[in-house]
Amino acid sequence: MGNMQFSDVQLINLSMLVTLRDSIKHDRVAACCKFGLCDEQARFLELLSIDQILMLVANLGQECLFLPRQDIVSLLALPLPLAGPIMSVHPPHHAPYAPQPAAVQC
């Protein structure tokens, strides 16, 4: 792919996609629980090669796949010892998952 320069948004997408894929390969069930994935999403991500991930990231441009939680400011403003427990009892709100008929192909 040569000397491709990724933006901050692209680096976040790249880092998260590789992290998700590697976590799924290590322990699918734990990764699904940790990242809020369904099995279909996990199967798709697990099969991506690093070249496919790089091409996806390059072609997504400045669209962030992994947006911050809506309550990020209030969580970060909490006293540090409380942040983890509060996050565990107030999980982020996820949009309902709707499977797409066609998979992304590179």
Protein Blocks (a to p, Z undefined) as FASTA:
>chain_A
ZZadddfklmmmmmmmmmmmmmmmmommlmmmmnopafklmmmmmmpcfklmmmmmmmno
macfbdcdfklmmmmmpcfklmmmmmmmmccddddddddfbdcdZZ
